[in-house]
Each structure stands twice: as C-alpha cells, then as structure tokens.
C-alpha cells in the first residue's frame, strides 16, 4: 500500500488509525479528512489504495457518501470504522459498496491490520458479528426485526440522526442541499414509520438504539 486516506471527524481516532497504518504498512502518503466534503475532494484529486471512513461525519456521511466516493474511484476499497453497532449500519454500508465494517469499541490494532490486508488483497472483511447481521437480513422476511429504524431509507435514517442530534430543520436542509420543506416531509415519514410523535421521541429512540452518541 502506497497511499491511504482516513476520514473521521474525531482527531484522536484519525491519529490512532494513522499510527496503525504507518506501523504495519509504511505508506508513502496518508491523508486525513474530517468532513465528508473533504473526503470527496481528496478522492477526486488523488488515487488511493485504501479509504478508511466513519459512518457519521459533517456535510456528507453514511451510505450516500460511500456511493459518491465510489462514483469517482469505483475500485478503491473502503473500510468503515465506526462507533455505531454493527446491527445498525453494517449491512447498509456494505450494500452501498464498503468492503468491510469494524466497530471502534471492539477493534484493536491487530484486527484493523488484518482487515486492511484483506481489503488490499481484493477481499471483503466480514467479522462474525457482521456475518450475523447479514444472516438476520436474509431471514428478515420471515422474522421481522424489532428495530423499526431498519425499515428507514438511507436518507430517512440520515435525517433522523440529524434531528435526534438537535440540528434544526434549516441547518439540515443547508447541509444536505435540499429544501426545509423536504426535510419536514422526511421528518413526518420517520415519525410515522417509527410510530413516534415528536422530536423528543426521536431523541429517546436514537439514544436507546445507539444511533447517536
């Protein structure tokens, strides 16, 4: 590996990931992005052997960010390293094009190194926990998930998280380049699908299901 890009809005996580990569692979170049927009700009400007990214970042994030990155660099392997539990995001991110998903809370340097080696060799990296999530998804038709947020679309989930994090409608609209009316429409859809009544209910649900930190 010659070049790697790390996208995470937490400096300490970027620094820790950078140290692991440098020690195990000694790349010529490691770049860092703390927003989704910065990652897009780096990917457009340079070819990278590997991208390691978080799920939730400012400006752009989640499956939509992966899809946009892969539109520019379709062959670049993406490893997701996130605080969010696998059952909430792993399948979504893999469907969007990521080749592996690791939980920051349970990942140490050897596991991260193993995952990177797998991706660089052209393989996916699936932990036993992620494998369980994939199996649950396959069986979802006959055994529906008790987590209602699983039925949300990627954009609905994204707006749900932003609302639960306390962001006002106008700010969400500006960040996502959509109208405030569109955000309000998504909010109504989310409330309906989750059988909730208010933003306070959204916050409570998000905290109970570890969808925001």
C-alpha positions as CSV (number, residue, x, y, z in Angstrom):
1,X,0.0,0.0,0.0
2,X,1.3,3.4,-1.1
3,X,-1.5,5.8,-0.3
4,X,-4.3,5.8,2.2
5,X,-7.0,8.3,3.2
6,X,-8.7,8.4,6.6
7,X,-12.0,10.1,7.1
8,X,-13.2,10.7,10.6
9,X,-14.4,13.9,12.4
10,X,-12.5,12.8,15.6
11,X,-8.8,13.7,15.6
12,X,-7.9,11.0,18.1
13,X,-9.4,8.3,16.0
14,X,-7.7,9.6,12.9
15,X,-4.4,9.7,14.7
16,X,-4.8,6.2,16.1
17,X,-5.7,4.7,12.7
18,X,-2.9,6.6,11.1
19,X,-0.4,5.1,13.6
20,X,-1.6,1.6,12.9
21,X,-1.3,2.0,9.1
22,X,2.2,3.6,9.4
23,X,3.5,0.8,11.6
24,X,2.1,-2.0,9.6
25,X,2.4,-0.8,6.0
26,X,4.7,2.2,5.9
27,X,2.8,4.0,3.1
28,X,4.2,6.9,1.2
29,X,1.2,9.1,1.9
30,X,-1.6,9.2,4.4
31,X,-4.2,12.0,4.1
32,X,-6.9,12.9,6.6
33,X,-10.4,14.3,6.2
34,X,-12.7,15.4,9.0
35,X,-15.8,16.0,6.8
36,X,-17.5,14.1,4.0
37,X,-16.9,17.0,1.7
38,X,-13.1,16.9,2.4
39,X,-13.1,13.2,1.6
40,X,-14.8,13.8,-1.7
41,X,-12.3,16.4,-2.6
42,X,-9.3,14.2,-1.7
43,X,-10.7,11.3,-3.7
44,X,-11.3,13.4,-6.7
45,X,-7.8,14.8,-6.6
46,X,-5.8,11.6,-6.0
47,X,-5.9,7.9,-6.5
48,X,-5.8,6.0,-3.2
49,X,-5.1,2.3,-2.4
50,X,-7.4,2.4,0.6
51,X,-10.1,4.5,2.3
52,X,-11.0,4.1,6.0
53,X,-14.0,6.1,7.0
54,X,-16.5,6.7,9.8
55,X,-20.3,6.5,9.3
56,X,-21.3,9.9,10.7
57,X,-19.4,13.0,9.7
58,X,-20.3,16.6,8.9
59,X,-21.6,17.7,5.5
60,X,-21.8,14.2,3.9
61,X,-21.9,10.8,5.6
62,X,-23.3,7.2,5.6
63,X,-24.2,5.1,2.6
64,X,-24.7,8.2,0.4
65,X,-21.0,9.2,1.0
66,X,-19.8,5.8,0.1
67,X,-21.8,5.8,-3.1
68,X,-20.4,9.2,-4.1
69,X,-16.9,8.2,-3.4
70,X,-17.2,5.1,-5.5
71,X,-18.6,7.0,-8.4
72,X,-15.2,8.7,-8.6
73,X,-13.0,5.7,-7.6
74,X,-15.1,2.6,-8.2
75,X,-12.2,0.2,-7.5
76,X,-11.0,1.8,-4.2
77,X,-11.6,-0.5,-1.2
78,X,-13.5,1.2,1.6
79,X,-13.3,0.0,5.2
80,X,-15.8,1.5,7.6
81,X,-14.6,2.1,11.2
82,X,-17.5,3.4,13.3
83,X,-18.8,3.8,16.9
84,X,-22.2,2.6,15.7
85,X,-23.0,-1.0,16.5
86,X,-22.8,-3.4,13.5
87,X,-26.6,-4.2,13.7
88,X,-27.5,-0.6,12.8
89,X,-25.2,0.2,9.9
90,X,-23.0,-2.7,8.7
91,X,-25.4,-4.1,6.2
92,X,-26.3,-0.6,4.9
93,X,-22.7,0.3,4.4
94,X,-21.8,-3.0,2.7
95,X,-24.8,-2.6,0.4
96,X,-23.5,0.9,-0.5
97,X,-20.1,-0.6,-1.5
98,X,-17.9,-0.8,1.6
99,X,-15.8,-4.0,1.7
100,X,-15.6,-4.2,5.5
101,X,-17.2,-2.8,8.7
102,X,-15.5,-2.6,12.1
103,X,-16.8,-1.3,15.4
104,X,-14.3,1.1,17.1
105,X,-15.3,-0.2,20.5
106,X,-14.2,-3.8,19.7
107,X,-11.4,-3.2,17.2
108,X,-7.7,-3.3,18.2
109,X,-4.6,-2.8,16.1
110,X,-4.2,-6.5,15.0
111,X,-7.8,-6.7,13.9
112,X,-7.6,-3.4,12.0
113,X,-4.4,-4.6,10.3
114,X,-6.0,-7.9,9.4
115,X,-9.0,-6.1,7.8
116,X,-6.7,-3.8,5.8
117,X,-4.7,-6.7,4.5
118,X,-7.9,-8.5,3.4
119,X,-9.1,-5.4,1.5
120,X,-5.8,-4.8,-0.1
121,X,-5.8,-8.4,-1.3
122,X,-9.1,-7.8,-3.1
123,X,-11.3,-9.5,-0.5
124,X,-14.1,-8.3,1.8
125,X,-13.6,-8.4,5.6
126,X,-16.6,-9.8,7.5
127,X,-16.5,-10.3,11.2
128,X,-18.7,-12.8,12.9
129,X,-20.9,-10.0,14.2
130,X,-21.4,-8.6,10.7
131,X,-22.0,-12.1,9.4
132,X,-24.8,-12.4,11.9
133,X,-26.3,-9.1,10.7
134,X,-26.2,-10.3,7.1
135,X,-27.9,-13.6,8.1
136,X,-30.6,-11.7,10.0
137,X,-31.2,-9.6,6.9
138,X,-31.6,-12.6,4.8
139,X,-34.1,-14.0,7.3
140,X,-35.9,-10.7,7.8
141,X,-38.9,-11.8,5.6
142,X,-40.0,-14.5,8.0
143,X,-38.6,-13.0,11.2
144,X,-39.1,-9.2,11.1
145,X,-36.6,-7.0,13.1
146,X,-37.9,-5.5,16.3
147,X,-35.8,-2.4,15.4
148,X,-38.2,-0.3,13.4
149,X,-35.4,2.0,12.2
150,X,-34.2,-0.8,9.9
151,X,-37.1,0.0,7.6
152,X,-36.0,3.6,7.1
153,X,-34.3,4.5,3.8
154,X,-30.7,5.8,3.9
155,X,-31.9,9.4,3.6
156,X,-34.6,8.9,6.2
157,X,-32.1,7.5,8.6
158,X,-29.6,10.3,7.9
159,X,-32.2,13.0,8.6
160,X,-33.5,11.1,11.6
161,X,-30.0,11.1,13.1
162,X,-29.5,14.8,12.5
163,X,-32.9,15.7,14.0
164,X,-32.1,13.5,17.0
165,X,-28.8,15.2,17.4
166,X,-30.6,18.5,17.8
167,X,-29.9,20.1,14.4
168,X,-32.7,22.5,13.3
169,X,-34.5,21.9,10.0
170,X,-32.9,24.8,8.2
171,X,-29.4,23.6,9.1
172,X,-30.2,20.1,7.9
173,X,-31.6,21.5,4.6
174,X,-28.4,23.5,4.1
175,X,-26.1,20.6,4.8
176,X,-27.9,18.2,2.5
177,X,-28.7,20.8,-0.2
178,X,-32.4,20.2,0.0
179,X,-35.4,22.5,1.0
180,X,-36.6,22.8,4.5
181,X,-40.0,21.6,3.3
182,X,-38.3,18.4,2.1
183,X,-36.7,17.9,5.5
184,X,-40.0,18.3,7.1
185,X,-41.5,15.7,4.8
186,X,-38.8,13.2,5.7
187,X,-39.4,14.0,9.4
188,X,-43.0,13.2,9.0
189,X,-42.2,9.9,7.3
190,X,-39.7,8.9,10.0
191,X,-42.2,9.7,12.8
192,X,-44.8,7.6,11.0
193,X,-42.6,4.6,10.4
194,X,-41.3,4.6,13.9
195,X,-44.7,5.3,15.5
196,X,-43.4,8.4,17.3
197,X,-44.9,11.7,18.0
198,X,-42.2,14.3,18.5
199,X,-38.6,15.2,18.2
200,X,-38.2,14.3,21.9
201,X,-39.4,10.8,21.0
202,X,-36.8,10.7,18.2
203,X,-34.0,11.6,20.6
204,X,-35.1,9.0,23.1
205,X,-35.4,6.3,20.4
206,X,-32.0,7.2,18.9
207,X,-30.3,7.0,22.3
208,X,-32.0,3.7,23.2
209,X,-30.8,2.2,20.0
210,X,-27.2,3.8,19.9
211,X,-28.0,5.7,16.7
212,X,-26.4,8.8,18.1
213,X,-23.5,9.2,20.6
